[in-house]
Amino acid sequence: MDAVKRKTTTSTDVKRRYNEKAYDRVSLTLYKGGKDIFSEHAKKHGESLNSFIQRAMRQTMVQDGGDVAAWDALAPDRAED
């Protein structure tokens, strides 16, 4: 009798595959201690480091006269006025 090979997945594998489909990743290089400085600032304002960086990038685009409509369409719950 042939054994049926079953595909097994762990929750980690499932999450990894979802994240690969749903998100883009960016690597950020900072001077030593920079991550701690930004993380502490974000924490004081009740947000994650990721949220702080995304907010800072969006605000800079607005300040520079960039069109943030495409970004806001990707994440409508994060859009700011």
N, C-alpha and C positions, 0 to 999 in steps of 0.2 A: 504494500500500500504506500503510495506516495504521500509524503508529509506535505501538508499545505503550509506554505511559508506565509506567515502573517506579518504584516507591517506593524511594528510596535512603535509607539511614540510616547515620549515623556512630555509632561506639561511644559518643560523648558524648551523642547524642540518645537512644540506648537507655538509658543510665544515668540520664539526666534523667527519662525517662518512668517508669522503675522507681522512682526516688526519690520522684516525685510520688505514686505509688500506695502506696508502702510507709511513708512517713514524713510526720509533721507537722513544720512548721518554725516556729520561734519566734525573733523578733528581740529581742535583748537590748541595751540601751543602758547603757554604763558610763561613768564619768568617764575622761578621758584617762589612760592608764597602767594602768587597771584590768584590761584584758585581759591585759597582760603579767604583772601580779601573779598573777592566777589561773592563767594558763598555766604560769608557773614553778612554782607550788605543785603543780599537777597533774603536771607533768613529774617533780618530785622524788618523787612517789608512784607513778610508773610508769603514769600514765593520761593520756588525752587531755583537752583542755579540755571537750569534750562529755561524756565519761564523768564527769568531776569534777562538772560542773553537774548532771547527772542524779542522781548519787549524793547530792549535797547537797540536792537537792529531795526525793528519797525520804526521806532521813534527817529532814528537817524535817517532812515529813508524818507520819512515825512519832512524832516528838517532840511534835507538835501533836495527836496522837491520831487522825490521819486514817486512812482505810482504804486501804491500799496494795495490796490483793489484786488489784484491776483492773489496776494497773500491772504487778504481778508476773506476771499472766497474759499481758500483752503481751510481756514480755521475761523469760521464765522463767530464762534463763541469767544474768540480771543480778540476780535476787532475792537479798536478803540476809536474814539472821536478825535 
